[in-house]
Amino acid sequence: FKKQVGFVDHQITSFNEFIDARLQKIIDEIGEIELETPELAEFRIKLGKVRIPKPGIKEADGAWRKITPIEARIRDLTYSSPIYVEMVPVINGVEQESQEVKLGELPVMVKSKLCMLDGMSEEELVENGEDPNDPGGYFIINGTERVIVMVEEVLYNRPVIETKGEGQAARINSEASGFVQRHLIERKGGIITISFANLKKMPIVVLMRALGLETDREIIEAISTKPQELEEIYFNLYEFDIKTAEDAKEHIGNNLRIPQKEYRDKRVNDILDKYLLPHLGQDKKVRREKALYLAKVVRKLIRLGLEHIEEQDIDHYGNKRLRQVSDFMEILFRSILLGKYGLVSRIVYSYQKLVKRGKMPAIKSIVESDYLTKRIISHMATGQWVGGRTGVCQRLERTNYVRTVAHLRNIISPLSSAQEHFEARALHATHWGRLCCEETPEGVNIGLRKYLAVFAVISMAASEKDRSFVLDMIKKESGENAIFMDGRVVGTTERPELLVSRIREKRRNGLLGSHTSVVWVPEFEEVHVNTDSGRLQRPLIIVEN
C-alpha cells in the first residue's frame, strides 16, 4: 500500500488536480477582462491557457534558476512556481498577437507533479539532500513547512432532513462555483415554508407556482399521489389562494417589501434564477427542474411528519465530505482574482490610471504579479483563510516520522470545541474502516479531530467519461423512482435494485472508475449516484455466495 498509494497520496493527488483542472477552470470562468478606453475603441483581454513551470527563484542579480526544497528550507525561501497565463488583446473585435503574462507565484507542494523531486529514485533524492522516506504533501513558505489540513463539511447540494421541535426541517446548502446559498424548508402545523436569501418563510406552494407548476394537479403529481399525503398537500394549496404564476410572483414581491414595481419584478426573477438552488443552474430554463427538486424534498418532509420514514442522521459519514487542498486553494484563488479588490479589478483600475495620463500601456505592465503572490503567501503563512476560517494551514509537526504522517492525514471538524456537540464527538458506525477509531486528542477537542484510517481512500471527482457512461445507462430507464446524480434529478426507474446492481457490476469489471458510488434508498424511493470529490471510502473484499 505504501509503495502503490502512499500515506499522503490524498494531499498530492488533490494538489495535482488543482493544477491540472481547477486553475484553468477559474481562468476560463473569468474568460475576458473588459477595459475602458477614452476613445470609442473597444478593448478587451482574452485569457487563454495557463502554464506553470517547475519551481524557481529570482536571485538578487535578476537571474532566474530552479531550486530544490532543501534550498528553500535552508535559505528561508518560498518553494513556488510562477503562473503564466496567455493573454490576447482584442481591439475592436480584432485579435492581436498573444503574450504570456506572469500572474504571480503559486506555492508548490513537495513531491507533487510540479516538484523537482517528482519521479526521482532514492539515490537521486539523497544526492539532493532529501530524506528518501519523506512523504511530501506539504508546502514550504518562507522556509517553514506548512500543511493544509482537511476539514469535514456537511454535504452540499443535497437535503438533510431532521425533526425540529414540533415540526420537521430540511437543510440544503446549494453551491455553485464557490458561492454557497443556504436553504431551510420547514413544516410546522402542516404548512410547509422555505427560507433562503432574503425570503423568510415563503409558502412552498407559492414558490412552486412561480417556478412554472401552474395547476394544482401538476403540483400534486410532482409531490405524491398517496391518499394520506394528498391531504397534506391540499391543506397547503387551500391555505393560500394563489392560482397563477403571475399571482405567485406578486406574492413573493410583496414579501420582499420593495415599493417600485419594475425593480421588484427584476428582483423576484433574480431570486428564482440566481439564488434558488444555484447548483441546478442559474438560468430561466431550469426553473421547472428546480420545482421538481423542491417537490421531492417536500415529499420527504411530509413522510417524516406522518412517520413513514426516519430522519436522516447528520453524523452519518455519507452525509459528510472532506475539503481538501484543491478546494481550499480554489476558494483562495477565486477570492484573490475575482474579489472586490481582486486582481482583475486592479488590472482594470491600473489601466484606466495609465490611460488618463495619455499612455498606451503594455499588458505586462498593468498586471501586478506581486499582488497575487503576496496575498497567497500571507494566507498560507498565517493560516487565516478567506471566509474567516483560521487554522486551515498549520505548521508541519516534525517531532518524529509518525507524527509527521499523522499530521498530513488529520481531519478537523468545523464545530467549535467550546460547545458540547455530543453526537458529533461520538464514534459513528460509518467511521469503521474510514477513520481511526482510537486516535483523537483528549480534552476539549476529543472526537472533533480525527485521523484517516490506514487504508482509507478519498474519492476524486469522477471523469466526464464515467459520468456520461452512467447517464447513458440511466437514460434507458423510466418509472416511478427518481434517480439523483450529485444532487440533481437525472432520470427515473422502474427497477431500482436491478439498475444499481448493473452499475456496480460494471464498476467491478473495471468499465467504470472506482470513484463512482451508487445506492438505492428504499424509504425515499430514490437512487443516488455520487461522483463528487471528498467522499471517504474504505477498501472492501467482494465475496459472492
ZIQUI-V637495 format. One record per residue. SS is DSSP state (~ for helix, > for strand, _ for the rest). PSI is psi in degrees with one decimal (none if undefined). Layout:
# ZIQUI-V637495
SS&PSI, SS&PSI
This chain:
# ZIQUI-V637495
_&-41.7, _&-40.0, _&-40.3, _&-47.6, _&-48.8, _&153.5, _&-15.5, _&25.7, ~&-34.5, ~&-37.9, ~&-46.3, ~&-46.0, ~&-42.2, ~&-42.8, ~&-41.0, ~&-39.2, ~&-37.5, ~&-44.6, ~&-45.2, ~&-46.8, ~&-48.1, ~&-35.8, ~&-47.0, ~&-37.2, ~&-41.2, ~&-42.8, ~&-41.0, ~&-33.3, ~&-35.7, ~&-44.1, _&-75.3, >&155.4, >&123.9, >&131.1, >&140.7, _&132.9, _&149.2, _&-39.6, _&179.0, _&0.6, _&144.5, _&131.1, >&118.1, >&158.7, >&120.9, >&134.8, >&136.8, >&-133.2, >&150.8, >&137.2, >&129.3, >&112.6, _&-175.7, _&158.8, _&146.7, >&-175.6, >&148.0, >&118.3, _&173.0, _&-32.4, _&8.1, _&-2.9, _&142.5, >&126.4, >&160.0, >&149.8, _&160.6, _&160.5, ~&-38.7, ~&-35.3, ~&-39.6, ~&-37.9, ~&-46.0, ~&-40.9, _&11.4, _&46.6, _&169.9, _&129.0, _&96.5, >&159.7, >&147.4, >&148.5, >&119.6, >&132.5, >&136.9, >&125.8, >&131.8, >&113.5, >&132.4, >&113.6, >&120.2, _&38.4, _&1.4, >&125.1, >&133.0, >&-171.7, >&140.5, >&150.5, >&153.6, >&125.6, >&139.4, >&122.4, >&-37.2, >&-165.1, >&143.1, >&120.9, >&137.3, _&136.4, >&134.8, _&136.1, _&12.1, _&-176.3, _&-40.1, _&-16.6, _&149.4, _&-26.1, _&-4.7, _&123.7, _&11.7, _&150.9, _&171.4, ~&-41.0, ~&-43.0, ~&-38.6, ~&-44.7, ~&-39.9, ~&-36.3, _&12.8, _&19.6, _&151.8, _&120.8, _&-21.7, _&-2.0, _&131.1, _&-23.7, _&-163.7, _&10.4, _&170.2, >&161.0, >&111.2, >&117.9, _&37.8, _&-10.2, >&147.4, >&126.8, >&143.9, >&141.9, >&116.7, _&143.2, >&147.3, >&137.3, >&139.2, >&156.8, >&142.5, _&138.4, _&157.5, _&6.9, _&143.4, _&141.7, >&122.8, >&132.3, >&163.5, >&136.3, >&103.5, _&-119.0, _&-36.8, >&-163.7, >&154.3, >&148.0, >&134.3, >&133.5, >&122.0, >&107.0, >&131.7, >&131.4, >&122.3, _&64.3, _&-4.3, >&124.2, >&127.6, >&127.3, >&138.0, >&144.2, >&119.8, >&123.6, >&150.1, >&113.1, >&124.9, _&32.7, _&-19.1, >&132.8, >&125.7, >&160.9, >&140.1, >&128.4, >&164.9, _&-125.3, _&28.8, >&128.2, >&126.6, >&58.3, >&129.8, >&134.1, ~&-31.2, ~&-35.3, ~&-45.0, ~&-41.1, ~&-34.6, ~&-46.9, ~&-30.5, _&-2.6, _&4.7, _&92.5, _&-48.6, _&158.8, ~&-39.1, ~&-42.4, ~&-43.8, ~&-46.1, ~&-45.5, ~&-33.2, ~&-34.3, ~&-63.9, _&157.8, _&10.2, _&138.4, ~&-46.6, ~&-39.7, ~&-28.7, ~&-42.9, ~&-44.5, ~&-43.5, ~&-43.3, ~&-41.5, ~&-43.7, ~&-39.2, ~&-39.6, ~&-20.3, ~&-34.5, _&117.1, _&76.4, _&123.1, _&-28.5, _&168.6, ~&-37.0, ~&-47.1, ~&-41.2, ~&-43.7, ~&-38.7, ~&-47.9, ~&-44.8, ~&-41.7, ~&-42.3, ~&-33.7, ~&-29.7, ~&-16.7, _&51.6, _&123.5, _&-47.1, _&133.4, ~&-45.2, ~&-47.1, ~&-37.3, ~&-45.0, ~&-40.4, ~&-41.4, ~&-41.1, ~&-44.6, ~&-38.1, ~&-44.3, ~&-43.7, ~&-38.0, ~&-47.5, ~&-40.4, ~&-24.6, _&119.0, _&62.6, ~&-18.9, ~&-18.4, ~&-11.5, _&154.7, _&54.3, _&160.0, ~&-27.6, ~&-29.0, ~&11.2, ~&-43.1, ~&-41.1, ~&-39.1, ~&-42.0, ~&-41.6, ~&-36.4, ~&-46.0, ~&-38.6, ~&-40.7, ~&-38.7, ~&-41.1, ~&-40.6, ~&-42.4, ~&-41.0, ~&-43.9, ~&-41.1, ~&-36.0, ~&-39.8, ~&-36.7, _&6.7, _&36.3, _&-25.8, _&164.6, _&158.8, _&157.4, _&147.9, _&117.3, _&-16.5, _&-1.1, _&134.3, ~&-11.8, ~&-20.4, ~&17.4, >&152.8, >&150.4, >&130.3, >&123.5, _&-172.3, ~&-47.1, ~&-37.5, ~&-44.6, ~&-41.8, ~&-36.6, ~&-45.3, ~&-44.4, ~&-48.3, ~&-43.8, ~&-45.9, ~&-33.6, ~&-36.2, ~&-44.6, ~&1.0, _&-178.2, _&-45.3, _&38.2, _&-177.1, ~&-42.3, ~&-45.6, ~&-28.9, ~&-36.3, ~&-47.1, ~&-44.6, ~&-47.3, ~&-27.1, ~&-46.1, ~&-40.9, ~&-44.9, ~&-35.6, ~&-35.7, ~&-29.6, _&-1.2, _&16.2, _&154.2, _&97.9, _&154.4, _&154.7, ~&-40.5, ~&-31.5, ~&-17.4, ~&-12.4, _&115.8, _&106.3, ~&-16.3, ~&-32.7, ~&-52.6, ~&-46.7, ~&-50.0, ~&-42.9, ~&-47.3, ~&-45.8, ~&-37.8, ~&-38.0, ~&-42.0, ~&-26.3, ~&-31.1, ~&-21.9, _&3.5, _&123.9, _&168.8, _&142.7, _&16.3, _&18.5, _&139.7, _&160.3, _&21.7, _&-43.2, >&114.3, >&162.7, >&133.5, _&131.7, _&127.2, _&29.4, _&-48.8, _&175.9, ~&-42.0, ~&-41.9, ~&-38.0, ~&-51.7, ~&-40.1, ~&-39.4, ~&-34.9, ~&-15.4, _&19.8, >&148.4, >&126.9, >&147.0, >&140.6, _&-4.9, _&149.7, _&145.8, _&-6.7, _&-30.6, _&158.3, _&88.8, _&90.5, ~&-46.2, ~&-36.9, ~&-28.6, ~&-20.7, _&156.0, _&126.3, _&150.4, ~&-31.3, ~&-3.4, ~&-15.9, _&124.6, _&-7.5, _&-45.6, >&150.5, _&129.7, _&-9.0, _&-35.2, _&108.7, _&146.0, _&155.1, _&157.3, _&-152.1, _&-29.5, _&8.5, _&129.4, _&-9.1, _&-27.6, >&119.3, >&170.0, >&145.9, >&143.7, _&159.7, _&-42.2, _&10.1, _&144.4, >&145.9, >&130.0, _&144.3, _&163.3, _&137.1, _&155.7, _&160.1, ~&-38.2, ~&-46.8, ~&-43.6, ~&-46.1, ~&-30.8, ~&-47.5, ~&-42.3, ~&-37.4, ~&-39.2, ~&-38.1, ~&-36.5, ~&-28.1, _&-16.3, _&157.8, _&153.3, _&-151.8, _&-32.7, >&131.6, >&147.8, >&123.2, >&140.1, >&114.1, _&42.4, _&10.5, >&146.8, >&122.3, >&-9.4, >&-176.1, >&161.1, >&152.4, _&-33.8, _&78.4, ~&-43.8, ~&-41.1, ~&-45.4, ~&-47.3, ~&-44.7, ~&-30.7, ~&-41.3, ~&-41.6, ~&-41.2, ~&-44.7, ~&-39.6, ~&-41.2, ~&-24.8, _&1.9, _&11.2, _&-18.3, _&149.3, _&157.1, _&-6.0, _&18.9, _&124.9, >&148.8, >&140.4, >&145.3, >&122.6, >&97.0, _&-37.1, _&-27.9, _&-7.4, _&49.2, >&147.2, >&130.6, >&125.6, >&126.9, >&130.5, _&13.8, _&169.3, _&159.7, _&8.3, _&135.7, >&122.4, >&156.6, _&154.9, _&140.6, _&149.3, _&121.1, _&123.3, _&129.6, _&146.1, _&none
